Structures are given as C-alpha cells and as structure tokens.
Amino acid sequence: MSAIRSAPMDAIAGVTAIARYLTIGLLALFAITAASGCATTAPAKFYTLNSTATPDGAAPAAHLAVIVGPVAIPAADDQPQFVMQVTPNRVEVDEFNRWAAPLSDGIARAVAGDLAVLLGTPDVATAPMANFNAQYYVTIDVQRFESTRGDSTLLEAVWAVRKGAGGATRSGRTIAREAVVGDGFDTLAAAHSRALAQMSADIAAAIRVAARSGRQKPAY
C-alpha cells in the first residue's frame, strides 16, 4: 500500500522539477537574447552635405541674387538612410548611417553655398524664401545619386537657370564621379559634396553667361 501511495507523490515531484528546469531555461534564453540584442544594436550616425567650392578666379558677379530649388530626387534615393549600390541592379539600405536632413534640402543648401563662393555674392538662398527678390532661379533634377562604399560616388543631374519670372532659361547636365578614399561613410558624404561642387561650377558658368547677355546693348 505504501508503494502505491508514493507513486502520485513521485509524479508530482517530477512535474515540479521539469517545470522548474523549463522556467530556468526560458529565463536564461531571455537573458542571452537580451544581452545579444544590446551588444549588436549600435546608435545611428548622421552625415551632412557641405559646400566645398573654392573661388575659381573669375570676377565676382555684381548685384546677383540667386535662389536654389526645388531639387527633385529619385524615389529610390530619397530616404534618410544611405542607399548603397551593391550591383548595377541591387542596392542595400543602411539603417545605422543616415543623412541629417532630407537630401533635397541638403543638396539645395550645399549648392547655394557653392554658388555664393563661385559667384562672389552673398545673395544666394534656398527656396522657398519670403521677401527675397531673386534675379536667377535654379532648379535641379537629380537622376542618379549613387554611393559605392570604398569605391566612388556618382551624381547625374539636369539643372536649369531661369532669369527672372518668365525669363529665358539655360539648362545643362552634370555627370560627376568622385573617388572615395577609405571605407567610412564620412568619406562618401565628402565625395558627394565634391560632386555637387562640380555641378555648382557648371551652374555658376551658366549664370555668368546669362548675366553677360543681359548687359549687352542692343545693336542698331
């Protein structure tokens, strides 16, 4: 009779032990997972595009007021994250390396800063800006904005310079490839900034041509 009575007690003890081991195991698994997550999650880093143009030796353009924008960006690149070109038909989005501002805003501000240096005028702003009487309006359609880590960046854009409201328009296309030195994302941002400076030089040249043509006296 004692053996028969002890069987249920042994079964209960066994179930309790199993439950205890399962609880300990689940807690250990949770701790490992949490520790692993903390170890691999890194804070995001943010980067900016900068004005890098230097005076090109041309005479300052007197009394010019220029406004830059809007800037159109391809949908695939118009993201806060860096979009990395892996193959001609495949990209990767890097969640932990991001632009500090929307690309359209960053490009417009970098180009505006470049034009202020190249044209020698402080009157360069980004659109929209109230109470700014611009003589020239610059619009930019970025068609390719590629980043290849450790290799190069590529900028391809069509731009237009319009003189005044309803005035004549001059347009052009800039293709600028810049080598990347090193494997960091800061070097990618720097390379993109240099490419934008090349485009700014093309735009500044078009503004100078438009300004000269506007000063020409009509032939009699």
C-alpha positions as CSV (number, residue, x, y, z in Angstrom):
1,M,0.0,0.0,0.0
2,S,2.9,2.4,0.8
3,A,4.3,1.9,-2.7
4,I,1.0,2.6,-4.3
5,R,0.6,5.8,-2.3
6,S,4.1,7.2,-3.1
7,A,3.6,6.9,-6.9
8,P,1.5,10.1,-7.2
9,M,3.8,12.0,-5.0
10,D,6.8,11.0,-7.2
11,A,4.9,12.1,-10.3
12,I,4.1,15.4,-8.8
13,A,7.7,15.9,-7.8
14,G,8.9,15.0,-11.3
15,V,6.5,17.5,-12.9
16,T,7.6,20.2,-10.5
17,A,11.2,19.6,-11.3
18,I,10.6,19.7,-15.0
19,A,8.6,23.0,-14.6
20,R,11.5,24.4,-12.6
21,Y,14.1,23.5,-15.2
22,L,11.9,24.9,-18.0
23,T,11.5,28.1,-16.2
24,I,15.2,28.4,-15.6
25,G,15.9,27.6,-19.2
26,L,13.5,30.2,-20.5
27,L,14.9,32.8,-18.2
28,A,18.4,32.0,-19.4
29,L,17.4,32.2,-23.0
30,F,15.7,35.5,-22.5
31,A,18.8,36.9,-20.8
32,I,21.1,35.7,-23.6
33,T,18.8,37.2,-26.2
34,A,18.6,40.5,-24.4
35,A,22.3,40.6,-24.0
36,S,22.9,39.8,-27.6
37,G,20.5,42.5,-28.7
38,C,22.3,45.1,-26.6
39,A,25.6,44.0,-27.9
40,T,24.7,44.3,-31.6
41,T,22.5,47.4,-31.7
42,A,24.5,50.5,-32.4
43,P,23.3,54.1,-32.4
44,A,22.7,55.6,-35.8
45,K,25.3,58.1,-37.2
46,F,24.2,61.2,-39.2
47,Y,26.0,62.9,-42.0
48,T,25.7,66.2,-43.9
49,L,26.5,67.5,-47.4
50,N,28.8,70.5,-47.4
51,S,29.8,73.4,-49.7
52,T,33.3,72.7,-50.9
53,A,33.7,75.1,-53.8
54,T,36.7,77.5,-53.9
55,P,36.9,80.7,-55.8
56,D,37.7,79.9,-59.5
57,G,39.4,83.2,-60.3
58,A,36.5,84.7,-62.2
59,A,35.4,88.3,-61.4
60,P,32.7,88.4,-58.8
61,A,29.2,88.7,-60.3
62,A,28.0,92.1,-59.1
63,H,24.4,92.5,-57.8
64,L,23.3,89.0,-58.4
65,A,20.6,87.3,-56.3
66,V,20.1,83.6,-56.8
67,I,17.6,81.2,-55.3
68,V,18.1,77.4,-55.5
69,G,15.3,74.9,-55.5
70,P,13.3,72.9,-55.8
71,V,15.5,69.8,-56.0
72,A,14.0,66.6,-57.2
73,I,15.5,63.3,-56.0
74,P,14.9,59.7,-57.4
75,A,12.5,57.9,-55.1
76,A,14.9,55.1,-54.6
77,D,17.5,57.5,-53.1
78,D,15.1,59.9,-51.4
79,Q,15.4,58.2,-48.0
80,P,17.0,59.2,-44.7
81,Q,19.3,56.2,-44.8
82,F,22.4,55.8,-47.0
83,V,21.4,53.8,-50.1
84,M,24.4,51.7,-51.1
85,Q,24.9,50.5,-54.7
86,V,25.9,46.8,-54.5
87,T,25.5,45.7,-58.1
88,P,24.0,47.7,-61.1
89,N,20.6,46.3,-60.2
90,R,20.8,45.9,-56.4
91,V,21.1,48.3,-53.5
92,E,21.2,48.0,-49.7
93,V,19.8,50.5,-47.2
94,D,22.0,51.1,-44.2
95,E,19.8,51.7,-41.2
96,F,22.7,52.9,-39.0
97,N,24.1,55.6,-41.3
98,R,21.7,58.4,-42.2
99,W,21.5,61.8,-43.7
100,A,20.9,64.6,-41.1
101,A,18.4,66.3,-43.4
102,P,16.3,65.3,-46.4
103,L,18.5,65.0,-49.5
104,S,16.6,67.6,-51.4
105,D,17.3,70.2,-48.6
106,G,20.9,69.1,-48.2
107,I,21.7,69.3,-51.9
108,A,20.0,72.7,-52.2
109,R,21.9,74.2,-49.3
110,A,25.3,72.8,-50.5
111,V,24.7,74.2,-54.0
112,A,23.6,77.5,-52.6
113,G,26.8,77.7,-50.5
114,D,28.9,76.8,-53.5
115,L,27.3,79.4,-55.7
116,A,27.9,82.1,-53.2
117,V,31.6,81.3,-53.3
118,L,31.8,80.9,-57.1
119,L,29.8,84.0,-58.0
120,G,31.2,86.1,-55.2
121,T,27.8,87.2,-53.9
122,P,26.2,86.7,-50.5
123,D,22.7,86.8,-52.0
124,V,22.1,83.1,-52.6
125,A,19.3,81.4,-50.8
126,T,17.3,78.2,-50.9
127,A,13.6,78.0,-51.9
128,P,11.2,78.8,-50.6
129,M,12.2,82.1,-49.1
130,A,9.9,85.0,-48.5
131,N,10.8,88.6,-49.4
132,F,13.8,87.5,-51.5
133,N,13.9,89.3,-54.9
134,A,15.8,86.7,-56.9
135,Q,17.2,87.5,-60.4
136,Y,18.0,83.9,-61.2
137,Y,16.2,80.7,-60.3
138,V,18.0,77.4,-60.2
139,T,16.1,74.1,-60.3
140,I,17.8,70.7,-60.2
141,D,16.5,67.3,-61.2
142,V,18.9,64.6,-59.7
143,Q,18.7,61.5,-61.8
144,R,21.4,59.4,-60.2
145,F,22.8,59.7,-56.7
146,E,24.8,56.5,-56.2
147,S,27.1,55.5,-53.3
148,T,29.5,52.6,-53.6
149,R,31.3,52.1,-50.3
150,G,35.1,52.2,-50.6
151,D,34.9,53.0,-54.3
152,S,33.1,56.0,-55.6
153,T,30.0,58.2,-55.8
154,L,28.1,59.2,-58.9
155,L,26.0,62.3,-59.4
156,E,24.0,62.8,-62.6
157,A,21.6,65.7,-62.7
158,V,19.8,68.0,-65.1
159,W,19.6,71.7,-64.0
160,A,18.1,74.8,-65.3
161,V,18.8,78.5,-64.7
162,R,15.9,80.9,-65.3
163,K,16.4,84.6,-65.4
164,G,13.6,86.4,-63.5
165,A,9.9,85.5,-63.7
166,G,9.2,84.2,-67.1
167,G,12.7,85.0,-68.4
168,A,15.0,83.0,-70.6
169,T,16.1,79.6,-69.4
170,R,19.5,77.9,-69.8
171,S,19.8,74.2,-68.9
172,G,22.6,71.7,-68.7
173,R,23.5,68.2,-67.5
174,T,26.3,67.4,-65.0
175,I,27.8,64.0,-64.5
176,A,30.3,63.8,-61.7
177,R,32.0,60.7,-60.4
178,E,34.2,61.1,-57.3
179,A,36.6,58.6,-55.9
180,V,36.1,57.6,-52.2
181,V,39.2,57.3,-50.0
182,G,38.6,54.8,-47.2
183,D,35.7,52.7,-46.2
184,G,33.8,55.1,-44.0
185,F,30.5,56.9,-44.6
186,D,32.0,60.3,-43.9
187,T,34.2,59.8,-47.0
188,L,31.1,59.0,-49.0
189,A,29.4,62.2,-47.8
190,A,32.6,64.2,-48.6
191,A,32.7,62.7,-52.1
192,H,29.1,63.6,-52.8
193,S,29.9,67.2,-51.6
194,R,32.7,67.4,-54.1
195,A,30.4,66.2,-56.9
196,L,27.9,68.8,-56.0
197,A,30.6,71.4,-56.2
198,Q,31.3,70.3,-59.8
199,M,27.7,70.8,-60.7
200,S,27.7,74.2,-58.9
201,A,30.6,75.3,-61.1
202,D,28.5,74.4,-64.2
203,I,25.5,76.3,-62.9
204,A,27.7,79.3,-62.0
205,A,29.1,79.4,-65.5
206,A,25.5,79.4,-67.0
207,I,24.5,82.3,-64.6
208,R,27.6,84.3,-65.7
209,V,26.7,83.8,-69.4
210,A,23.1,84.9,-68.7
211,A,24.3,87.9,-66.8
212,R,26.7,89.0,-69.6
213,S,24.0,88.6,-72.3
214,G,21.6,90.7,-70.2
215,R,24.1,93.5,-70.1
216,Q,24.8,93.5,-73.8
217,K,23.5,96.6,-75.6
218,P,21.1,96.1,-78.5
219,A,22.6,96.5,-81.9
220,Y,21.3,99.4,-84.0
